[in-house]
Amino acid sequence: MNPFCAELIGTMILVILGDGVVANVVLNRSKGQNGGWIVVTAGWGFAVAVAVYCVNAYSGAHINPAVTIAMAALGKLAWGQVPVYLAAQLVGAIIGAVVVWLAYLPHWAVTEDKAAKLGVFATAPAIRKPAANVLAEAIGTFVLVLGVLAILSPKNLVPNSGFDTGLAPLLVGILVWALGLSLGGPTGYAINPARDLGPRIAHAILPIAGKGGSDWSYAWVPIVGPILGGLAGAGFYRLFWGA
């Protein structure tokens, strides 16, 4: 499997399970309706872990443009590979969102809340203050990138334990779960430009029953915030860990 296919498949799995848990919680007459924030954050954490397990051996399982750009900034990925990774992540996210739409096909028509339908696909702020929203996304992604790099640090690997290949994806999933529980409230913690933009595009083009607008005026926030935060996290790691 080449890196393009790996990133496409990994991001697709991430969005199927991540957007899927949101659909389960917010769409009418779903078995998981009103499951709450704990269910959503757990679902996203597990989604990340499963996706990373699936493709880590083939691409490093970035499944997130902010991670890809941060890794390139650290010299852990050639800049020439960045467009390949980003394109794969965006396409995978769109496909994953289409799969979720199909999986919950009868539920869109019986859900009147347009914001809830959009919320299955894309994030929205609890309080719309663009500067504060960008800051919240940047802080979340800062912790994400710093945490991922620390988890994968050779100093945290136990020789001959299999830790680096066996437990690291699970720990990254727990990290994302923790981010949702602690920092997800202000913006819904996109912390991943592809995870937000790809499904937002899908929402715009799919014939979703009774959908509203795709809130394009906010779409730049979960792109800019995570990229800035990811670069800051990578710089902080390099400063104190010397990587």
C-alpha positions as CSV (number, residue, x, y, z in Angstrom):
1,M,0.0,0.0,0.0
2,N,1.5,3.4,-1.0
3,P,1.2,6.4,1.3
4,F,-1.5,8.1,-0.8
5,C,-3.8,5.0,-0.4
6,A,-2.9,4.6,3.2
7,E,-3.8,8.2,4.1
8,L,-7.0,8.1,2.1
9,I,-8.1,4.8,3.8
10,G,-7.0,5.9,7.2
11,T,-8.8,9.3,7.0
12,M,-11.9,7.6,5.6
13,I,-12.0,5.2,8.5
14,L,-11.5,8.1,10.9
15,V,-14.4,10.0,9.5
16,I,-16.7,6.9,9.2
17,L,-16.3,6.2,12.9
18,G,-16.0,9.8,14.1
19,D,-18.9,11.4,12.1
20,G,-20.7,8.1,12.6
21,V,-20.8,8.5,16.4
22,V,-22.0,12.1,16.0
23,A,-24.8,10.9,13.7
24,N,-25.7,8.2,16.2
25,V,-26.1,10.7,19.0
26,V,-27.8,13.6,17.3
27,L,-30.1,12.2,14.6
28,N,-33.7,11.4,15.4
29,R,-34.8,7.8,16.1
30,S,-31.2,6.6,16.2
31,K,-30.5,3.9,18.8
32,G,-27.8,6.2,20.3
33,Q,-29.8,9.4,20.2
34,N,-29.0,11.8,23.1
35,G,-26.0,9.6,24.1
36,G,-24.1,12.8,25.0
37,W,-20.6,14.3,24.9
38,I,-18.9,11.3,26.6
39,V,-20.1,9.0,23.8
40,V,-19.0,11.5,21.1
41,T,-15.5,12.0,22.5
42,A,-15.0,8.3,23.1
43,G,-16.2,7.5,19.6
44,W,-13.7,10.0,18.1
45,G,-10.9,8.7,20.3
46,F,-11.5,5.1,19.2
47,A,-11.9,6.2,15.6
48,V,-8.4,7.6,15.7
49,A,-6.9,4.5,17.3
50,V,-8.5,2.2,14.7
51,A,-7.5,4.4,11.8
52,V,-3.9,4.5,13.0
53,Y,-3.7,0.8,13.5
54,C,-4.9,0.3,10.0
55,V,-2.4,2.4,8.1
56,N,0.5,3.3,10.5
57,A,2.8,0.8,8.8
58,Y,2.3,2.4,5.4
59,S,2.2,6.1,5.8
60,G,2.8,6.9,9.5
61,A,-1.0,7.4,9.8
62,H,-1.0,11.2,9.9
63,I,-4.7,11.3,8.8
64,N,-4.5,15.0,9.6
65,P,-3.0,17.8,7.5
66,A,-1.9,19.6,10.7
67,V,0.1,16.6,11.7
68,T,1.5,16.2,8.2
69,I,2.7,19.8,8.0
70,A,4.1,19.6,11.5
71,M,6.1,16.4,10.6
72,A,7.4,18.1,7.5
73,A,8.5,21.1,9.6
74,L,10.4,18.7,11.9
75,G,12.1,17.0,8.9
76,K,10.3,13.8,9.5
77,L,8.5,14.0,6.1
78,A,9.8,15.4,2.8
79,W,8.0,18.6,1.8
80,G,7.4,17.1,-1.6
81,Q,5.2,14.4,0.0
82,V,3.0,17.0,1.8
83,P,0.6,17.6,-1.2
84,V,0.2,13.9,-1.7
85,Y,-0.7,13.4,2.0
86,L,-3.1,16.4,2.1
87,A,-4.9,15.4,-1.1
88,A,-5.4,11.8,0.2
89,Q,-6.6,13.0,3.5
90,L,-9.2,15.4,2.0
91,V,-10.5,12.7,-0.5
92,G,-10.7,10.1,2.3
93,A,-12.6,12.5,4.5
94,I,-15.1,13.2,1.8
95,I,-15.6,9.5,1.1
96,G,-16.0,8.7,4.8
97,A,-18.7,11.4,5.2
98,V,-20.6,10.0,2.2
99,V,-20.5,6.5,3.9
100,V,-22.0,8.0,7.1
101,W,-24.7,9.7,5.1
102,L,-25.6,6.3,3.5
103,A,-25.4,4.5,6.8
104,Y,-28.0,6.8,8.3
105,L,-30.0,7.4,5.2
106,P,-33.5,7.1,6.7
107,H,-32.7,9.4,9.6
108,W,-32.0,12.7,7.8
109,A,-35.6,13.2,6.8
110,V,-36.9,12.6,10.3
111,T,-34.4,15.0,11.8
112,E,-35.7,18.6,11.7
113,D,-32.7,20.3,13.2
114,K,-30.5,21.6,10.4
115,A,-27.6,22.5,12.7
116,A,-27.6,19.0,14.1
117,K,-27.4,17.6,10.5
118,L,-24.5,19.9,9.7
119,G,-22.9,18.9,13.1
120,V,-22.6,15.3,11.9
121,F,-20.3,16.5,9.2
122,A,-18.5,19.6,10.4
123,T,-17.7,21.6,13.6
124,A,-19.3,24.8,14.8
125,P,-18.4,27.0,17.7
126,A,-20.4,27.2,20.9
127,I,-19.8,30.9,21.0
128,R,-18.9,32.4,17.5
129,K,-15.9,34.6,18.2
130,P,-13.4,33.9,15.3
131,A,-10.2,34.9,17.1
132,A,-11.1,32.9,20.2
133,N,-12.3,30.0,18.0
134,V,-8.9,29.9,16.1
135,L,-7.1,30.0,19.5
136,A,-9.1,27.1,20.9
137,E,-8.4,25.0,17.8
138,A,-4.7,26.0,17.9
139,I,-4.4,25.0,21.6
140,G,-6.1,21.7,21.0
141,T,-3.9,20.9,18.0
142,F,-0.8,22.0,19.9
143,V,-1.5,19.4,22.6
144,L,-2.3,16.8,19.9
145,V,0.9,17.2,18.0
146,L,3.0,17.5,21.2
147,G,1.3,14.5,22.7
148,V,1.8,12.4,19.5
149,L,5.4,13.2,19.3
150,A,6.0,12.5,23.0
151,I,4.2,9.2,22.7
152,L,6.4,8.2,19.8
153,S,9.6,9.5,21.4
154,P,12.4,6.9,21.6
155,K,12.8,7.9,25.3
156,N,9.3,6.5,26.0
157,L,9.9,3.2,24.2
158,V,10.7,0.1,26.2
159,P,13.2,-2.1,24.4
160,N,11.8,-5.3,22.9
161,S,8.3,-4.5,24.4
162,G,6.5,-3.9,21.1
163,F,5.3,-0.6,22.6
164,D,6.1,1.5,19.6
165,T,3.9,-0.7,17.2
166,G,1.4,-2.2,19.6
167,L,0.3,0.4,22.1
168,A,1.2,3.7,20.5
169,P,-2.0,3.9,18.3
170,L,-4.2,3.2,21.3
171,L,-2.4,5.9,23.3
172,V,-2.9,8.4,20.5
173,G,-6.6,7.5,20.6
174,I,-6.7,8.1,24.3
175,L,-5.0,11.4,23.7
176,V,-7.8,12.5,21.3
177,W,-10.4,11.3,23.8
178,A,-8.7,13.5,26.5
179,L,-8.7,16.4,24.1
180,G,-12.4,16.1,23.5
181,L,-13.2,15.9,27.1
182,S,-11.0,18.8,28.1
183,L,-10.8,21.2,25.2
184,G,-13.6,20.2,22.9
185,G,-16.3,22.5,24.3
186,P,-15.5,25.8,22.6
187,T,-15.4,24.6,19.0
188,G,-16.1,20.9,18.9
189,Y,-12.4,20.2,18.5
190,A,-11.9,19.7,14.8
191,I,-8.1,19.7,15.4
192,N,-7.8,18.4,11.9
193,P,-8.5,20.5,8.7
194,A,-9.4,17.4,6.5
195,R,-11.8,16.0,9.1
196,D,-13.8,19.3,9.0
197,L,-13.3,20.4,5.4
198,G,-13.9,17.1,3.7
199,P,-17.2,16.3,5.4
200,R,-18.3,20.0,5.0
201,I,-17.8,19.6,1.2
202,A,-19.8,16.3,1.4
203,H,-22.6,18.1,3.3
204,A,-22.7,20.8,0.6
205,I,-23.0,18.4,-2.3
206,L,-25.0,15.5,-1.0
207,P,-28.8,15.5,-1.3
208,I,-29.4,15.4,2.4
209,A,-33.0,15.7,3.3
210,G,-33.9,19.0,4.8
211,K,-30.3,20.2,5.2
212,G,-29.4,23.9,5.7
213,G,-26.3,25.7,4.7
214,S,-22.8,24.4,5.2
215,D,-21.6,27.5,7.2
216,W,-18.7,28.3,4.8
217,S,-18.1,31.6,6.7
218,Y,-16.7,29.5,9.6
219,A,-14.9,26.8,7.5
220,W,-11.5,28.7,7.6
221,V,-11.3,28.4,11.4
222,P,-10.7,24.6,11.6
223,I,-8.2,24.9,8.9
224,V,-6.0,27.8,10.1
225,G,-6.3,27.0,13.9
226,P,-5.0,23.4,13.7
227,I,-2.2,24.3,11.2
228,L,-0.9,27.0,13.5
229,G,-1.3,24.9,16.6
230,G,0.4,21.9,14.9
231,L,3.4,24.0,14.0
232,A,3.6,25.4,17.5
233,G,3.4,21.9,19.0
234,A,6.2,20.7,16.7
235,G,8.4,23.7,17.5
236,F,7.8,23.3,21.3
237,Y,8.7,19.6,21.0
238,R,11.9,20.4,19.1
239,L,12.8,23.1,21.6
240,F,12.5,20.9,24.7
241,W,13.0,17.4,23.4
242,G,15.7,18.3,20.9
243,A,14.0,16.4,18.0
